Amino acid sequence: MADAILPYGRQTIDDADISAVADALRSDFLTTGPRVEAFEAAFAREVDAPHAVACANGTAALHLAMLALRVGPGEAVIAPAITFLATANCASFVGAKVVFADVDPASGLMTPETLAEAMTRVGDARLRAVLPVHLRGDVCDLPALEVLARSAGAVLVEDAPHALGSTMQFGAVAETAGDGRHSAMATFSFHPVKTIATGEGGMITTRDGDLAARLRALRSHGMTRPPGAEPWVYEMAEPGFNYRLPDILCALGLSQLTKLPAFVARRRALTAAYERALAPLAPVVVPAARPAHSNPALHLMAVRIDFVAAGRTRAQVMASLAERGVGSQVHYIPVHTQPYYRALNPGLHLPGAQAWYETCLSLPLFPGMADGDVERVVDALAEALG
């Protein structure tokens, strides 16, 4: 067993980050203070969106998005089957019906074709939102998905925790993940394995000022202060939640955001090194397919492995990698197969999601990796596959 395992993802924290948090701890604000608005403003500039609203975590961001749109019982939300639980759960939180879309088995992404098929299964419910997930950091075909959603009177809410720093080009237009050109909102997460870290934390970006104001009220118990009111006066038109992000964590977020260009460059360099090193293992091992329009800052280095051809199970390969000091993970178990959703969707079979799940494996990818770590990982994978 190696002395230290190389994890599939890890935060990159330096002395400047620690100093920023220490300065916040010495200030007058530990919870909501000036660093919250500063982090929101800096994040909005980074992704080219007019508004950014910080919140407690990525799940809270998704929940707030549903609340801001007033999604509720009798309505439906479409989510891809390959994602983390929170994408579907946010619709369940507000009593809406979750309809699962299949994915491209080579990329794990929702496509216009899989969305169109899912729309045939909405039934009598009113479709309110479609939640494309930018899996790994690769951006979905947003213009085509937007056209389909609008045809049903719905909007896109991008689930973009993997995609901070990713860019894309549709036609002649260069865009940034989270800029909101095709969606009502985009949500992000700052969990430690994401592109930047605040420990826990989330952000929602939007081009709609009214939605931004509603998000800010809902993240803080639904409280608003009427214009011209005395400083102690507040009103609550509807209940909200305590989904605020503290000043301490926003201080870390601000510091991390200054490093985003370096983080993105390093992730792209490591991805390119992986693609070169993995080439001799094809066709048994191939990187996840990348859409032509997507220029990702990959959060996950996902590969597809033909375990049958290799004569190894995924569990055997992951155990063998661990013995060689290499961590790995599976992203994700199809959400529609979870007991809660399986009971609501008996007999639902999504072949693309199943094919992705049966072959996917995430290898280590984070800015702190050394240049030689990619070869180390790929050599360990080759040995694990025999």
Steps between C-alpha positions, in 0.01 A plus 500: 500500500632843411569737789251762377214454261448742215129594531271554203457864605633736764494869591806718436551735796801730546620759749307779327175307554584442864586867546172609339301283742707622796429860403128421488519340845656820635231717344162604641309251283499123518162433339351745249733791432677692224689199365173337389417781257865521393509129419172523310621796295835337418331173404249677276785675318688172461214320324365810320161497672325813632400342832648238735342390828709309753344228714584216737585225248422370153189316615366819659568676169283250313224516762501881489477488121183290520355729767585812300314357198208404725511139381252288695258206508334412171807616310799313359874545480724299265841395628759264347535157656879542525559761767526535876182446701448873565405579140185289525442558869464876456179438305378250757562756777228723349256220423560489125516188285850396391524367145834339420667553165740247357855604407754446226680180608834635379486837679241456778332824388135580438451561126220657297392148401487369856320814618241464222437140603465596867247768408271227365485357854399817684133402483238739629744704710607844383869499410663793678875441486769291335824444694791418266808387693842600367650167600877505566508860374385432144214734413178364351357622169323791666347674193332179382380413851367854545293476181341175618432631850342820371277303266343352814490827693793401721838653579849358543672500838861396445643269765859618456705406811749314277532777243650809665760627254360303207431683177309406188431627151165472328537629144718812509417591860748424779327442834582419861331239716263687729457811286127428470463562127277192462367442851302663777771412752819299542605341829852433632661318792820575691540160665872422551534282189349766273699754296510750787425418861332674793459179706129503430337766289293571193415773251213573262554723197226663296433783256162572664513766769161403642609138534820612673303707751267209565793263549656736755178520699439124492854420621436709813163385638304690237579831670506828311532861617242736348648807326539787743417286804677539834814284534332247728192447283467191284216317329447138401269449205571125498719264701859456387798309635825572679717430196750782553873463434712648783758774456774261610430263211453786254847623600637162394291511184633844404857383545439180306333691217820697436667166422229378263699574180797302636273217616333483158833501316635223722189285461517537123870411495440191712205400278718524190769290671238238589374485142852437372580241767170314460521468122691167506226346720228552237254352421475339845540842665386825338434847648139611522380651173519878471243703303652706221368826649649439846837624629484374857703564809442141604395436858513122443735292288242240403592206281290222356637150551392179328525289814369193316778519241754556776375201696479709818208640697495866591528409868816298426651785300422760770647274770811442292539874442467564873773243570722705271415825678249630245150606598202476266126556510180432305296796369218404523254226589193578282265695725185335365627166640507630859228338714299822546487582129472138388175475697369808317617378158457121499646333195675812369800394291743757366759315293742789452521564874548130570775472238679804641475366856632157405817642346586827678785560743641832624878526536693757709481857371581811704744792461735378772593187304866475400599463135593136552173409669314450172745233384486345845121475480492365146773245575303385805184474289678293235626263770156484663348401167764235441 
